[in-house]
Amino acid sequence: MFHNLFNFKNPTGAIGLNKRNLTLIYPNNERQFYHLADDKIKTKETLHLHGIACAKTYSVITQIREIKHKWNDCKHYQALAIKPANGCGGDGIKIIKKDKSGQWKNGNTLFSEAMIFQHITAIISGMFSMGSTDSCLIEECIIPHPFFSEIYGDGVPDFRIITLKGKPLMGMLRMPTSKSDGKANLHQKGVGIGINMEQGTLTQVYDGKKYLHHHPDNPNIIVGKKIPFWEKMYQLAIDTANVFPLDFMGIDIVLDMHKGPQIMEVNVRPGLGIQLVNRCGLESVVNKHYPAYFQQIKHTISL
């Protein structure tokens, strides 16, 4: 069963960046609305406005002189997520939690208030974004559902679901590894786990080089493992797609222990690694749901 899995490298109907841009992003997403996805603060505003489940926003810091007094409004919480509004790929995100003595920690590392201020200053200065300045978002910290600890217990995993015209097309579970420093992003040595969208089950693990039937840090087989709250997560992706003026999106969902599925962020340019993770090309999936889609696009552009 797994021999072919290990050697699968060329998904049928796979598309590259140029074709993704020309046939999926440009015809469906007007550039004037990109900022609603690129800026996490604007994303959260849209989600909150429409009552879409997501982490609570505790504070937004736009200027260095605001740091101290806005931090005073946040420091009573036991756990926080500190993020650059316009960062990408997980860069600049710090998850901090209080230990039993009330000291802040990032993982197992002590994180003093001075270090927190320094990190927020770095965010505002644009260190993690492509612009000259940025804003800092401080929000509720997600407590991962116990389902994840059965696969790998560290970090905050998330589900990526790609939608086209409000229809979920393809999904994957992104998980941290012992080499990814708590990050779930594939390019930071996390792994992707394919999803059977109809059944709501996990398929195979892809570590960027080979396919496995288990997480690289856990020998337990995950193939066929049922995803909790899958129907709710699937509907949440649809609801999210419907409140943004973007018809092609990557929607990232976290699964909280107490609150269930929560939107983490949306992406106007979802990466193409999801095709390798699922051993299936996006063109094949689009054709399944919209049989005439690419023929119609060819009438308006030259591929």
Summary of the structure (lengths in Angstrom):
residues: 303
radius of gyration: 19.6
end to end distance: 37.1
largest distance: 65.0
contacts: 945
relative contact order: 0.18
helix: 31%
strand: 26%
